[in-house]
Amino acid sequence: MKYLFFGKIYCIKNCFSINVRHIISRIKILYDIKKTVKIIDKIGLHARPVAKIVNEASKYKSSMFLNYNGRKGNLKSILNIISLGVKSNSEVELIFDGDDAELASKQIIETMKNIKLI
């Protein structure tokens, strides 16, 4: 990861036509935490387990999203997650970004295991 980071910085110093905002967004992507999990609940993602996940996610400052079938929902919004229509035996990607992303990812996944969602 250091090699990529220093490669971007080197490019900023030596390439005048590069869009700096694009470079910064590419560096930010390197630090996102992404986890893929399989939903094993018979019904899929429904109101009760989603409410528990949202309650846990709301404790953290990080941005958290759930990707399913090319659609993205905010893990801090019950309606966003339920509207994705995640079915049983589906794989979803959890994305965490922020200062406490690592702790948040561990706790959200632990919560999902505790309620037998994954």
N, C-alpha and C positions, 0 to 999 in steps of 0.2 A: 504494500500500500504506500510506503514511503516513496518508492520509485515513481509511482504514478503522480503523487502529490508534487514531488520535486520536478517531474517532467512538465507539469502544468505551470509551475512558477517559472521555470526556465523559458517556457514558451511566452509567457506574459512579458518577460524582460526583452526578448529578442524578436517578437513578432508584433509590429505596430498595428496591423489590420485585424487583430483578433478581438472579438467582442468579449470584454472582461466579464460581463454578466453571465455569458454562456459558460465561461471557464469556471466561475464560482459555483454555478449550478451543477456542473459536472463534478466538482470536488465534493459538494454537499451530498450527491448521490452515493459517493463512496462510503459515507458514514451512516447511511440508513441501515436499520436492522430489519431483515426480512426473514420470516419463518413461514413455512408451508405446513399446514395441518389438515387432517382429514376429519370431517364432521361425522360422528358415528351415532348421534341421536336419531331415533327412528323417524322423528318428524322433521328433522333438520334444525335450522335456526328459527326458533319461535319466541314469543314474548317473554316467558319466564327466564330462560337462560340468557337471552339478550339483555334483559334488565339487569341481571347480576353482572354481566360483562361491562355494560355501560357504567354501572355504579363503581366498579373497580377502576375502569379507565379514567373516570372523572377525577380521580385522586392525583393524577400526574399532569405535569405541564406539557409533556411531549405530544406531538401530533401522532395520531394512531389511525390507521386505515385498514379495511378489509377488502381485498380484491377477490371477485368471483365472476367468472365468465366475462372478463374484460370490463367489468363495472367496479367502481370504487365507492365504498361507504365509510363514513366517519365512525370510528368505534365509540365515540362519545355521544352518538345520536341513535336512539332506539329505532326511530322511523327509517333512518338511512340504512341500518343493517337489515331490518325486517323486509324492507322494500327490495333488497337484492334477491330474495326468494331462494336462499341456499337450501338445497335438498340434502337428504341423508346420503352418506357415502360420497360426498363431494369434497374435493380439495380446495382449500382457500388459502390465500396468502395474507399474512398479517405484516403490516409495515409500521415501524416505529421510528420516529425521528425527533430528536431533541436532547436536552441535557440529561434527563432521567430515562432515556429510551431503554437502556439495558435492564434496569430494575423493572420498568413498566412491562417489558416483554416477558420477563420471567413471571411476574405476578399475574398477568392476563392469561398466560398459558397455564399456570397453576390453577387459576380459577376455572378455566375451561375443563381441566382434568377433574377437578373436584365435583363439578356438576355433571360429569360424565358426558360432556359434549364432544370431547376428542379422546 
